[in-house]
Amino acid sequence: MQAFKPHLSSPAEYPYLRSDARVKLDQNESPEDLPAELKARALQRLAALPWNRYPELHAEDLRAAVARHEGWDEAGVVLSPGSNVLILALCTAARTVLDTVPSFPYYRGGAEAAGTPWRGIPLLPDFALPRAALLEALDGPPGVLFLPVPHAPTGRLFEAQDVEALAARAGERGWLLLVDEAYHDFSGTDFRGLARRSEHVAVLRTFSKAWCLGGIRAGYLLASPRVAAVARACVPPFCLPAHTAAILQTALESPGYAVALAERIRAERERLRSALERHTAWRVYPSATNFLLVRTADAAATQARLLAAGVLVRRQDRYPGMEGCLRITVGSPAEDDALVEAARGAR
């Protein structure tokens, strides 16, 4: 191990353990696949591709399509095979990384892999945003503040005025505020306007949720051209495969399906929340995402009982302040009915 940098002597693995279950509600995936007609069109595109040729250097054609869809300057769009790659790129470029605790684990994981100093500010009770503590932290040496809005893994939606206050301080102190909008389709929030007004704010989005393309692996950054150039320099060339670009081009030609799915999931989320709130031993937190956070007396035991009934959910009790918590993806109505039935036998 002497060949490697000292900070990688004991690398932490991403906290996910795969299990098989009849009802899979553990990864915040779409409960529906890409519509059959779009999948057929995408397959036709794939068949016409020359598979022996490298893809575009930085997915230029797709970047133009994303820019049109988002109403964004094409020079400020960066694509990668999954948002995680862009998180790692920004962690590599950053002098320091600021985060909330708990939060999406790869903000810290990316910082640790890149050897970038990381600091986490604990959320307040009921997972409220620690605005004052974050503002104070932004007075320190500049870097990148990762802020998921809506928040993961809690599902909480932070106030826009608080995000704007952090953006203002970031601009004053030379920080980049990265607003991770992985779940914005389910909350109706949109921080593109804030990012347009300040090059110290950037937005991260994904095709993995409402677009039904988690298995395709694609995410994108919306930033100022200067910030995008730095992120692009930290992403390997030719990293977005030609088949991924072809599938995304097809999806972007018919974006209405993603809007309709997000509406169905929001309605189903509220139906599921109402049903789970009848469980006398569980606390169901408000959510603006495609998942619900539930606090139980014993997350490990509850997960095991649900899995025995064929329903897989995700433990979150290893994170500070989330003792007893499980994260439950909003599935199809049939999947959610199976969860509610299994929950009757779980404490």
C-alpha positions as a printed NumPy array, in Angstrom:
array([[  0.   ,   0.   ,   0.   ],
       [  3.009,   2.329,  -0.033],
       [  2.199,   3.06 ,  -3.674],
       [ -0.916,   4.989,  -2.649],
       [ -1.456,   8.327,  -0.959],
       [ -1.695,   8.023,   2.839],
       [ -5.258,   9.346,   3.034],
       [ -6.419,   6.308,   1.008],
       [ -4.919,   3.713,   3.344],
       [ -8.401,   2.807,   4.685],
       [-10.952,   3.985,   2.135],
       [-14.583,   3.91 ,   3.218],
       [-16.984,   2.043,   0.952],
       [-20.267,   3.577,  -0.167],
       [-22.865,   2.535,   2.444],
       [-25.054,   0.195,   0.408],
       [-25.636,  -3.542,   0.781],
       [-27.68 ,  -5.237,  -1.912],
       [-30.525,  -7.57 ,  -0.93 ],
       [-33.125,  -9.33 ,  -3.051],
       [-36.804,  -8.736,  -2.37 ],
       [-40.133,  -8.957,  -4.154],
       [-40.792,  -5.266,  -3.444],
       [-37.705,  -3.046,  -3.781],
       [-38.085,   0.318,  -2.042],
       [-34.514,   1.023,  -0.963],
       [-32.805,   3.184,  -3.63 ],
       [-35.194,   6.046,  -4.462],
       [-35.607,   4.737,  -7.991],
       [-38.564,   5.417, -10.246],
       [-41.243,   2.744,  -9.82 ],
       [-41.769,   2.873, -13.589],
       [-39.449,   2.092, -16.48 ],
       [-38.9  ,   4.378, -19.451],
       [-42.125,   4.315, -21.518],
       [-42.059,   1.47 , -24.028],
       [-42.372,   3.738, -27.061],
       [-39.371,   5.822, -25.966],
       [-37.361,   2.719, -25.175],
       [-38.06 ,   1.392, -28.675],
       [-36.933,   4.687, -30.216],
       [-33.804,   4.68 , -28.076],
       [-32.977,   1.138, -29.188],
       [-33.293,   2.213, -32.826],
       [-30.809,   5.   , -32.109],
       [-28.448,   2.527, -30.457],
       [-28.612,   0.189, -33.431],
       [-27.611,   3.017, -35.76 ],
       [-24.565,   4.01 , -33.696],
       [-21.044,   3.039, -34.818],
       [-19.971,   1.149, -31.686],
       [-16.339,   1.117, -32.781],
       [-16.042,   4.904, -32.476],
       [-15.355,   6.974, -29.392],
       [-18.196,   9.19 , -28.171],
       [-17.97 ,  12.966, -28.288],
       [-15.301,  14.519, -26.093],
       [-17.748,  16.091, -23.645],
       [-21.11 ,  14.969, -25.073],
       [-21.425,  18.196, -27.063],
       [-24.66 ,  17.334, -28.899],
       [-26.333,  16.167, -25.709],
       [-24.994,  19.197, -23.853],
       [-26.753,  21.411, -26.4  ],
       [-30.001,  19.458, -25.907],
       [-29.778,  19.801, -22.115],
       [-29.038,  23.523, -22.481],
       [-32.173,  23.959, -24.623],
       [-34.282,  21.947, -22.192],
       [-33.064,  23.894, -19.157],
       [-32.849,  27.31 , -20.819],
       [-29.16 ,  27.463, -19.919],
       [-25.979,  28.722, -21.506],
       [-24.48 ,  25.691, -23.227],
       [-21.001,  26.668, -21.981],
       [-22.293,  26.221, -18.419],
       [-23.531,  22.64 , -18.829],
       [-21.381,  19.675, -17.793],
       [-22.551,  16.067, -18.221],
       [-21.216,  12.928, -16.607],
       [-22.203,   9.281, -16.087],
       [-24.035,   9.951, -12.841],
       [-24.068,  12.951, -10.515],
       [-21.51 ,  11.21 ,  -8.32 ],
       [-18.847,  11.824, -10.964],
       [-19.577,  15.55 , -10.887],
       [-19.526,  15.539,  -7.082],
       [-16.092,  13.922,  -7.185],
       [-14.947,  16.438,  -9.814],
       [-16.013,  19.382,  -7.657],
       [-14.439,  17.807,  -4.561],
       [-11.216,  17.381,  -6.527],
       [-11.247,  21.05 ,  -7.554],
       [-12.322,  22.406,  -4.157],
       [ -9.932,  23.714,  -1.534],
       [-12.334,  22.524,   1.155],
       [-15.787,  20.942,   1.327],
       [-18.606,  22.075,   3.632],
       [-21.577,  19.802,   4.223],
       [-24.513,  19.141,   6.528],
       [-24.729,  16.115,   8.836],
       [-26.461,  13.866,   8.01 ],
       [-26.374,  14.281,   4.241],
       [-25.832,  12.421,   0.997],
       [-22.773,  10.312,   1.904],
       [-20.794,  10.875,  -1.288],
       [-20.209,  14.547,  -0.57 ],
       [-17.927,  13.364,   2.193],
       [-16.883,  10.282,   0.226],
       [-15.823,  12.4  ,  -2.751],
       [-13.893,  14.77 ,  -0.52 ],
       [-12.087,  11.9  ,   1.179],
       [-11.236,  10.259,  -2.14 ],
       [ -9.858,  13.57 ,  -3.442],
       [ -7.943,  14.292,  -0.239],
       [ -9.912,  17.523,   0.256],
       [-10.63 ,  18.726,   3.813],
       [-14.26 ,  18.086,   4.76 ],
       [-16.394,  19.638,   7.49 ],
       [-19.965,  18.757,   8.397],
       [-22.406,  21.024,  10.236],
       [-25.111,  19.083,  12.162],
       [-28.716,  19.701,  11.235],
       [-30.965,  21.206,  13.894],
       [-33.824,  19.265,  15.567],
       [-36.298,  17.775,  13.093],
       [-33.532,  18.153,  10.477],
       [-33.907,  21.92 ,  10.147],
       [-31.187,  23.82 ,   8.285],
       [-28.428,  25.146,  10.587],
       [-28.429,  28.52 ,   8.841],
       [-26.456,  30.45 ,  11.448],
       [-23.741,  27.799,  11.767],
       [-23.38 ,  27.488,   7.991],
       [-23.148,  31.25 ,   7.562],
       [-20.422,  31.323,  10.188],
       [-18.579,  28.455,   8.49 ],
       [-18.668,  30.364,   5.196],
       [-16.495,  33.011,   6.836],
       [-13.653,  30.473,   6.741],
       [-11.303,  29.609,   3.863],
       [-13.421,  29.216,   0.69 ],
       [-14.394,  25.976,  -0.952],
       [-17.597,  24.203,  -2.04 ],
       [-20.748,  23.95 ,   0.101],
       [-22.908,  20.988,  -0.94 ],
       [-26.565,  21.545,  -0.092],
       [-29.223,  19.085,  -1.283],
       [-32.602,  20.818,  -1.724],
       [-34.836,  18.964,  -0.99 ],
       [-32.514,  17.418,   1.55 ],
       [-31.378,  13.818,   1.426],
       [-31.642,  11.561,   3.291],
       [-34.245,  13.39 ,   5.41 ],
       [-36.671,  14.575,   2.712],
       [-36.877,  18.026,   4.323],
       [-37.409,  21.087,   2.134],
       [-35.364,  24.089,   3.253],
       [-36.728,  27.624,   2.965],
       [-35.709,  29.467,  -0.21 ],
       [-34.765,  32.551,   1.809],
       [-32.243,  30.5  ,   3.798],
       [-30.671,  29.133,   0.624],
       [-30.5  ,  32.66 ,  -0.768],
       [-28.791,  33.882,   2.413],
       [-26.163,  31.154,   2.044],
       [-25.726,  32.103,  -1.613],
       [-25.162,  35.746,  -0.696],
       [-22.532,  34.862,   1.91 ],
       [-20.886,  32.426,  -0.516],
       [-20.552,  35.226,  -3.045],
       [-19.061,  37.582,  -0.465],
       [-16.502,  35.045,   0.742],
       [-15.521,  33.346,  -2.529],
       [-17.34 ,  30.027,  -1.965],
       [-19.306,  27.946,  -4.467],
       [-22.762,  26.933,  -3.253],
       [-23.706,  23.704,  -5.018],
       [-27.465,  23.153,  -4.77 ],
       [-28.107,  19.477,  -5.438],
       [-31.582,  19.288,  -6.971],
       [-31.757,  15.519,  -7.425],
       [-35.334,  15.571,  -6.054],
       [-36.591,  18.916,  -7.34 ],
       [-39.132,  17.231,  -9.648],
       [-41.028,  16.084,  -6.544],
       [-40.854,  19.377,  -4.624],
       [-41.598,  21.92 ,  -7.343],
       [-38.546,  23.963,  -6.331],
       [-36.11 ,  25.452,  -8.826],
       [-32.874,  27.265,  -7.979],
       [-31.775,  27.898, -11.561],
       [-32.735,  31.553, -11.19 ],
       [-30.47 ,  31.925,  -8.184],
       [-27.636,  30.288, -10.109],
       [-28.196,  32.598, -13.099],
       [-27.822,  35.629, -10.858],
       [-24.54 ,  34.512,  -9.287],
       [-21.582,  32.544, -10.578],
       [-21.06 ,  31.495,  -6.937],
       [-24.115,  29.212,  -7.207],
       [-24.416,  26.074,  -9.321],
       [-27.161,  23.463,  -9.641],
       [-26.767,  19.693,  -9.913],
       [-29.514,  17.588, -11.511],
       [-29.986,  13.939, -12.443],
       [-31.814,  11.692, -14.901],
       [-32.059,   8.935, -12.284],
       [-35.352,   9.848, -10.592],
       [-38.343,  11.284, -12.483],
       [-36.713,  10.501, -15.854],
       [-36.777,   6.718, -15.043],
       [-33.109,   6.325, -16.035],
       [-31.308,   5.275, -12.858],
       [-29.708,   2.353, -14.66 ],
       [-28.375,   4.574, -17.45 ],
       [-26.302,   6.733, -15.045],
       [-26.357,  10.361, -16.092],
       [-26.288,  13.688, -14.271],
       [-25.484,  17.261, -15.177],
       [-24.245,  20.52 , -13.737],
       [-25.746,  23.931, -14.51 ],
       [-23.205,  26.613, -13.659],
       [-21.454,  29.703, -14.928],
       [-19.089,  29.021, -17.848],
       [-16.094,  29.601, -15.538],
       [-17.277,  27.098, -12.931],
       [-18.316,  24.632, -15.644],
       [-14.85 ,  24.828, -17.229],
       [-13.238,  23.837, -13.928],
       [-15.65 ,  20.946, -13.394],
       [-15.207,  19.781, -17.   ],
       [-11.422,  19.757, -16.545],
       [-11.868,  17.34 , -13.621],
       [-14.103,  14.954, -15.583],
       [-12.26 ,  12.451, -17.809],
       [-12.59 ,  12.996, -21.575],
       [-15.001,  10.774, -23.512],
       [-16.588,   9.709, -20.202],
       [-20.233,   9.804, -21.292],
       [-20.798,   6.676, -23.441],
       [-22.439,   7.025, -26.831],
       [-25.294,   4.721, -25.832],
       [-26.044,   6.872, -22.771],
       [-26.16 ,   9.997, -24.919],
       [-28.489,   8.299, -27.412],
       [-30.938,   7.272, -24.687],
       [-30.89 ,  10.738, -23.123],
       [-31.429,  12.44 , -26.466],
       [-34.535,  10.309, -26.905],
       [-35.831,  11.132, -23.432],
       [-35.257,  14.862, -23.921],
       [-37.355,  14.792, -27.081],
       [-40.405,  13.781, -24.982],
       [-39.912,  15.301, -21.509],
       [-43.611,  15.31 , -20.708],
       [-43.494,  11.727, -19.459],
       [-41.159,  12.751, -16.612],
       [-43.453,  15.602, -15.568],
       [-46.462,  13.27 , -15.492],
       [-44.579,  10.63 , -13.508],
       [-43.449,  13.182, -10.922],
       [-47.081,  14.202, -10.425],
       [-48.128,  10.581,  -9.912],
       [-45.338,  10.   ,  -7.421],
       [-46.227,  13.13 ,  -5.422],
       [-49.821,  11.949,  -5.134],
       [-48.746,   8.427,  -4.217],
       [-46.288,   9.799,  -1.634],
       [-49.11 ,  11.53 ,   0.2  ],
       [-51.307,   8.428,   0.053],
       [-48.479,   6.315,   1.447],
       [-47.621,   8.88 ,   4.11 ],
       [-51.218,   8.959,   5.288],
       [-51.31 ,   5.152,   5.534],
       [-48.013,   4.871,   7.412],
       [-48.966,   7.607,   9.874],
       [-51.577,   5.185,  11.235],
       [-48.742,   3.017,  12.566],
       [-48.757,   3.735,  16.286],
       [-45.032,   3.074,  16.799],
       [-43.641,   4.936,  13.782],
       [-42.991,   8.612,  13.163],
       [-43.285,   9.629,   9.516],
       [-41.452,  12.846,   8.628],
       [-42.724,  15.339,   6.038],
       [-41.123,  14.816,   2.638],
       [-40.68 ,  16.833,  -0.55 ],
       [-38.942,  13.956,  -2.351],
       [-39.82 ,  10.535,  -3.773],
       [-39.143,   8.853,  -0.423],
       [-40.35 ,   8.949,   3.17 ],
       [-38.183,   8.937,   6.277],
       [-39.66 ,   6.902,   9.126],
       [-38.359,   6.669,  12.7  ],
       [-38.911,   3.325,  14.416],
       [-37.884,   1.873,  17.759],
       [-35.286,  -0.359,  16.099],
       [-34.349,   0.155,  12.45 ],
       [-32.439,  -3.113,  12.086],
       [-35.236,  -5.229,  13.506],
       [-37.919,  -3.399,  11.548],
       [-36.013,  -3.708,   8.286],
       [-35.537,  -7.431,   8.904],
       [-39.262,  -7.955,   9.547],
       [-40.207,  -6.075,   6.41 ],
       [-37.663,  -8.015,   4.372],
       [-39.073, -11.284,   5.706],
       [-42.389, -10.129,   4.256],
       [-40.721,  -9.442,   0.899],
       [-40.294,  -5.666,   1.215],
       [-36.839,  -4.052,   1.123],
       [-36.285,  -0.598,   2.628],
       [-33.086,   1.274,   3.502],
       [-31.641,   1.657,   6.997],
       [-30.48 ,   5.172,   7.871],
       [-29.809,   4.68 ,  11.569],
       [-26.028,   4.762,  11.131],
       [-26.123,   8.526,  10.6  ],
       [-26.008,  11.042,  13.488],
       [-29.453,  12.091,  14.629],
       [-31.17 ,   9.327,  12.636],
       [-31.329,   6.583,  15.23 ],
       [-34.129,   4.149,  14.394],
       [-34.705,   5.675,  10.946],
       [-35.616,   3.889,   7.735],
       [-35.889,   5.441,   4.288],
       [-38.745,   4.164,   2.134],
       [-38.944,   4.882,  -1.586],
       [-42.389,   5.7  ,  -2.929],
       [-43.186,   2.757,  -5.177],
       [-46.124,   1.812,  -7.332],
       [-49.539,   1.658,  -5.602],
       [-49.298,  -2.149,  -5.472],
       [-45.794,  -2.031,  -3.994],
       [-46.832,   0.539,  -1.43 ],
       [-49.877,  -1.513,  -0.467],
       [-47.55 ,  -4.467,   0.142],
       [-45.367,  -2.25 ,   2.347],
       [-48.341,  -1.026,   4.38 ],
       [-49.523,  -4.614,   4.884],
       [-46.015,  -5.723,   5.95 ],
       [-45.741,  -2.725,   8.289],
       [-48.676,  -3.967,  10.311],
       [-46.453,  -6.741,  11.62 ],
       [-43.383,  -4.575,  12.173],
       [-42.749,  -2.419,  15.21 ]])
